Each structure stands twice: as C-alpha cells, then as structure tokens.
C-alpha cells in the first residue's frame, strides 16, 4: 500500500469504528457484531503501529489507556457543578412546583425529566469538537483530571459528530457501570480470586480513580450526558430537552427515558412510571430529576446556596440498610449448588421488610468474613433477592466465629463437594436429593420452559415426596388416578395441608385440567426444551442461540463441548457446562425418556453452515483451552500434523520438532496423557463430519398474513404481555426483531416507548398502537 492508501484506509477504519460506537451507545442500534468491531480495531492498530506518524489522539485505538500517571491534577470548573435539592415525598414535589409557579406567575410549567443514575458525575471539555479534558465533580468547584481514564470509555466520543458544535463545549453527565457488566465483572473476579465491587456506583467511582488507565480500560463503564457547562463560540437551543437532542446528534449518549411533562401531575406520573420499570432498567438509579425545560425560566428562578431553584431530585426509598445476622444456613438448588444465606433481624430496605439475604457462595462468605452476630449492610434492588454487601467489623462481638460450609446436605445427607477450581459447592445426591428434584421439576414446568399450567410448588413437593415423580420425564406417565391418589394420601397425612385440592368434583376437575396441561406441553420448540432441561448457565437467550445454530436435539446431544464455543456469546464456561450436562448418562436417559414419552420438538432443522466458517485445526486447539497452547502454537501444530487425530499418539519430541518450546511440548503431552482429553480430541473429528451428514427433519413453515414481515415491539402493553404479543405475531408469520431498521414492516408502540419509536419515526416506519394490534389479532384468530 502507498502512504496515501494507508492514510485513506486508516481514515475509513476510524470512521467505521466511530460509527459503530455511535450506533451502539447512542442509538441503541448495533451495526456490526463485536467480533467484526474487534477485527477492525486490530487492523487499525496494526496500521498505526506501522505508521506512527498517522496516529492522532482521537483515534479509537487510544482508548486502551497509558502507563500509571502517579497522581490526579486539580481541575477548576469554569462553571460550578452544582448539587440538587432532594424531595422524598409527593408533598415535597408539590411544594417545589408551587414555588416555581409563584415565581414564574404561571400554572403547570414545563419540565424536562430523566432518571437519576447512581454513578459518578463528570464534566467533559471539547475544543473544536475534540475531547481535551475530563474531570470528576469533586466538591462542585474543583474536581480531578481523569482524562486518561475517561478516554477508555467507549460511550464517550473522542471527536464529536457533525461540525456545528461550539468552539468550546463542556458536557456534564454521569459515568456509570451497567448492571449486567457489574455482575459479569464480579463473577469473573470471584472465579479468579480477585476483589469484587461492592455496588455499581462504587465500581464506577473506583474505575475512574485508578492511577493506571489500563486498569480503567478493563472496567466496563458507560456514560449518559444530562447537561452542559461552559459554552463558547457557539449557541445551544433555548430548552434543556432540545439541548439533550443536540448532544445526541453530536454523538453523546442521552437517556432514552428522558421526557418533557407539565405540572405536579406530570412529574409524579413520570416518577411512578420509572419506579414501576426500575427493576428492568439496565442501570442503577436512585430517583428521578426534574428540571425546568426553558433556560429563560431557569434564569428567572435562579439559585439558593449551591443548588438551583429550578431543579430537584425526587429520591426512591433507600436500598441499603444495616441489620444483625442471626444465623447462616444453606439452600440446595436444582443443579445441586449449595448457596449460603443469612437469617437477619427484620429491616425495612427498598420499600419492604426483609429477613433473609443471599451470600452467593462460600468464597463470598469468606471474603466478607460474615459471622453470626455481625452487623452487616444489606442491599435490595426491587424484586432482586437481598444480599449482604459489607460487614461492619468494628461492631463485631468477641465470641463471633468464622463460618464454614457444612459437609453433608441438610436435605438428603449426601456429601457436599467442590470440584477443583470451582467456586460452587454442590450436593452430590443429584436426583436422590429431594430439593434438587423439586427444583428441577419446577423449572421444567415453568411458564417459559414447558409451560405446564397448574403444577405449583406444593403439587410438585407432594408428587416428589410420595414417589409419583422421580424425574421430569415421569410427568408424562402421570394419569388422572395418580393425581387423585396423591390427593387422598396427602389428606390422610394431614387433614389441612395448605395448597392441596378439595375432594370430589373439584379434585377430579383439577386432575383432568393438569393432565390436559401436561399433554399440551408435549408439543414444544427446541429453544424451550433446552431451557427446560435446566443446564447450568443456559438461560433463554443461550437456549435460543443453541437452537438456531444446531437445529436439532440429536445433533446437540452428540457434540463435544468445544464446538459449543462456535456459537456467538457462548464462552468456555458455558460450553463446558453444556458438555458436562450431556456427559452424564442420567441426563441423556432423561432426554431419551422425554422423547419416548411423546415430547415432540416441532422446529428441527439442519445445523447452521456458519458452524464451519473459520473452523480449522488451529482454532479447535485454541478452543480446547490446552495449557500453553496459544494461537501461534496451535498454528504451528496445525501446519505439521494437519489433523487433530494425529496429535493423540504423537510422542513429545514430535511437538518440539513442530516448533514448540520444550516446556510447551511437555504441557501438551501431559494434557494428552489424560484419557478424557485424548478421547475428546478424537470425538471432535467425528462430530465435525456428522455436522455435514446429519439432516434433521425440515422445519415447520409458518404461513399467515404477516409472512416475511419484520415487526418490532417497544414500550409497555396493557392488555397482553410483550411475550404474548410476540408469540401471536410469530404465529401469523411475522419475525419479531429487537431493533428498528429500514426493513422493519411496522412497530407496535406501547406506553413509554423510547428510542425504538423515535427510530421508527425517523425512518418513516409505520407505527401501530395497542388498539390497532389487538384489532388485527382479533381479525386473525
């Protein structure tokens, strides 16, 4: 390539990467897969390393962070970053609005409203569209220069889009850690024996105050803009809401939950709506913020002390409180995982009184050093199970002793064991353990799995304890008389067992309805079937991915675990869990029994051709996670041995001849000496050949009035759930997509529809309300 070609390619790569960041973080409409993004970034980095004279500070490669800085410089804010007054009751909100109305001499003023993220307030300074400085809020007047760390946050543009921005623009906003990223970070930290983060807010603050920006780059932070500071050499719109839209156009993420409302009723209605959906939001919030929308009105209201009179934060009830641990017990789940939990002195937290909290696993107990009698801080977010986040050791009693995992299962008495390198202790009783059996059957019958309506916890407990059901497959051998016999024996055991059915016609009708529900569940999809099996780490999204890629249960149950890593977003831990489940003869027997007893999977299809894309011997060796076998070493082996089978009986010196260092050759030979590893290597070749010859039944083709049409659902529907709407639309032939594009046929918009509705309006896509959807569904029932 000539220098001109290199410069052109670098410019194009930067444009593509910046556009991908904008679409992902601002529009919530990803344009390319993560793997493609990484490939483009890698190509750009290689070109810039080869031509350092073409490197610029705003290049996407410069987000990775530099060497430790040693200290943070002080930054004096040109315009102070003010704090907000708080309201905790509806009366206080009404008083706030009344003061505004009196000052402005106008009823029902207009407010811009948005969630109050529980993160860290920051200020970004852009000069001629380029990020030159980022600072924390500090005391409001002076903060700390954390520019190097903020440059690692992909949601923050290094160069603004367009060209109509002011010469100097200070953007105020919140750096935060998304809940999914926080959970994944802590799970990884626990697995690696590292320090976990107390909560997302502490995670965000700690990440930005790392002296080594390379550590910040490994922390999963995001950002939302909520206002501006200093503006020079340009002009912003006259309202706050219009300014947020302008910031969004310049490439800065703005909350899709931002709205404009009027008066007290509008504010309180917004507060309740956000409160209702708080648990479903992808980030932590501790309230909502109300701001007068018109900047002229803001100037008229002015300030009091260090807070504006034109804005207020309406806070939610506290989600953290202190209490005392009364005892530590364990619970046995459906996979045998033994989870510690604490019984606490009752405490009001997150709007409810709680007495129990989870401790996740034994490592968490040891890290926190929780003991009976300790004073602890408990956190509860919405419907999430409360958890102990911190112990207060200065309030510990002298006789408190460390807790240790019991050696026998409290339910069945079987040994509690822990596999080498695993974080979780498990009951070894498997389905002989009543707790595991009940949990497995309950999960199997749940609405999102096999959807056996009417099979509640009490019925499952009785069927299990009385021996009518010993595995999930036994549900399909139940008859009406079995259920009535269960009822009779329960009545003999206890005349007033809560939850059992009454005698006579009521009992008979209940039994008939349950048998009918079990019969209906026999016809299912591969996605539901896989989810219902209760494989560890396989939730609905993973089950759907497996169904789409492999297409048939008979294909899936024969594959070695490394091939599951071919599916996007399925990593080594999940792939190993699937393989471990399928390696158990008892689990294979359950699958055989389910199919033999009439369970029919209606959507079987051939495996995806993408399974073989980029799949060569070197890739397979890397996927096997063999110690010391990097991509380079795998390619060396592939060049010499050609096929994985040839490695199995090869002597160690042949690996050295292939170019491996002596230590790496010894590690590979030791790995192959394990009979299980050698067998796995041999199975892979056979599995790959089967993927070409297996031809499952053709998929059932859905035909209907929406054949070939793409539909997007957004917002909250009142008459039916989003899932019900999705099922009914798909039954009419539609493909229900997750994002809006030019190919979308129409969008169904419920209450509080956000960015997807805006995208549809921008592209001119037809929008239906719920009334029209229900009318259409009614016409085609």
C-alpha positions, 0 to 999 in steps of 0.5 A: 500500500502507498502512504496515501492508501494507508492514510485513506484506509486508516481514515475509513477504519476510524470512521467505521469504528466511530460509527459503530460506537455511535450506533451502539451507545447512542442509538441503541442500534448495533451495526456490526457484531463485536467480533467484526468491531474487534477485527477492525480495531486490530487492523487499525492498530496494526496500521498505526503501529506501522505508521506512527506518524498517522496516529492522532489522539482521537483515534479509537485505538487510544482508548486502551489507556497509558502507563500509571500517571502517579497522581490526579491534577486539580481541575477548576470548573469554569462553571460550578457543578452544582448539587440538587435539592432532594424531595422524598415525598409527593408533598415535597414535589408539590411544594417545589412546583408551587414555588416555581409557579409563584415565581414564574406567575404561571400554572403547570410549567414545563419540565424536562425529566430523566432518571437519576443514575447512581454513578459518578458525575463528570464534566467533559471539555471539547475544543473544536469538537475534540475531547481535551479534558475530563474531570470528576465533580469533586466538591462542585468547584474543583474536581480531578483530571481523569482524562486518561481514564475517561478516554477508555470509555467507549460511550464517550466520543473522542471527536464529536459528530457533525461540525456545528458544535461550539468552539468550546463545549463542556458536557456534564453527565454521569459515568456509570457501570451497567448492571449486567457488566457489574455482575459479569465483572464480579463473577469473573473476579470471584472465579479468579480470586480477585476483589469484587465491587461492592455496588455499581456506583462504587465500581464506577467511582473506583474505575475512574480513580485508578492511577493506571488507565489500563486498569480503567480500560478493563472496567466496563463503564458507560456514560449518559450526558444530562447537561452542559457547562461552559459554552463558547463560540457557539449557541445551544437551543433555548430548552434543556430537552432540545439541548439533550437532542443536540448532544445526541446528534453530536454523538453523546449518549442521552437517556432514552427515558428522558421526557418533557411533562407539565405540572405536579401531575406530570412529574409524579406520573413520570416518577411512578412510571420509572419506579414501576420499570426500575427493576428492568432498567439496565442501570442503577438509579436512585430517583428521578430529576426534574428540571425546568425545560426553558433556560429563560425560566431557569434564569428567572428562578435562579439559585439558593446556596449551591443548588438551583431553584429550578431543579430537584431530585425526587429520591426512591426509598433507600436500598441499603440498610444495616441489620444483625445476622442471626444465623447462616444456613444453606439452600440446595438448588436444582443443579445441586449448588449449595448457596449460603444465606443469612437469617437477619433481624427484620429491616425495612430496605427498598420499600419492604421488610426483609429477613433473609439475604443471599451470600452467593457462595462460600468464597463470598462468605469468606471474603466478607468474613460474615459471622453470626452476630455481625452487623452487616449492610444489606442491599435490595434492588426491587424484586432482586433477592437481598444480599449482604454487601459489607460487614461492619467489623468494628461492631463485631462481638468477641465470641463471633466465629468464622463460618464454614460450609457444612459437609453433608446436605441438610436435605438428603445427607449426601456429601457436599463437594467442590470440584477443583477450581470451582467456586460452587459447592454442590450436593452430590445426591443429584436426583436422590436429593429431594430439593434438587428434584423439586427444583428441577421439576419446577423449572421444567414446568415453568411458564417459559420452559414447558409451560405446564399450567397448574403444577405449583410448588406444593403439587410438585413437593407432594408428587416428589415426596410420595414417589409419583415423580422421580424425574421430569420425564415421569410427568408424562406417565402421570394419569388422572388416578395418580393425581387423585391418589396423591390427593387422598394420601396427602389428606390422610397425612394431614387433614389441612395441608395448605395448597392441596385440592378439595375432594370430589368434583373439584379434585377430579376437575383439577386432575383432568385440567393438569393432565390436559396441561401436561399433554399440551406441553408435549408439543414444544420448540427446541429453544424451550426444551433446552431451557427446560432441561435446566443446564447450568448457565443456559438461560433463554437467550443461550437456549435460543442461540443453541437452537438456531445454530444446531437445529436439532436435539440429536445433533446437540446431544452428540457434540463435544463441548468445544464446538459449543464455543462456535456459537456467538456469546457462548464462552468456555464456561458455558460450553463446558457446562453444556458438555458436562450436562450431556456427559452424564448418562442420567441426563441423556436417559432423561432426554431419551425418556422425554422423547419416548414419552411423546415430547415432540420438538416441532422446529428441527432443522439442519445445523447452521453452515456458519458452524464451519466458517473459520473452523480449522485445526488451529482454532479447535486447539485454541478452543480446547483451552490446552495449557500453553497452547496459544494461537501461534502454537496451535498454528504451528501444530496445525501446519505439521500434523494437519489433523487433530487425530494425529496429535493423540499418539504423537510422542513429545519430541514430535511437538518440539520438532513442530516448533514448540518450546520444550516446556510447551511440548511437555504441557501438551503431552501431559494434557494428552496423557489424560484419557478424557482429553485424548478421547475428546480430541478424537470425538471432535473429528467425528462430530465435525463430519456428522455436522455435514451428514446429519439432516434433521427433519425440515422445519415447520413453515409458518404461513399467515398474513404477516409472512416475511414481515419484520415487526418490532415491539417497544414500550409497555402493553396493557392488555397482553404481555410483550411475550404474548404479543410476540408469540401471536405475531410469530404465529401469523408469520411475522419475525419479531426483531429487537431493533428498528431498521429500514426493513422493519414492516411496522412497530407496535408502540406501547406506553413509554416507548423510547428510542425504538419509536423515535427510530421508527419515526425517523425512518418513516416506519409505520407505527401501530398502537395497542388498539390497532394490534389487538384489532388485527389479532382479533381479525386473525384468530 
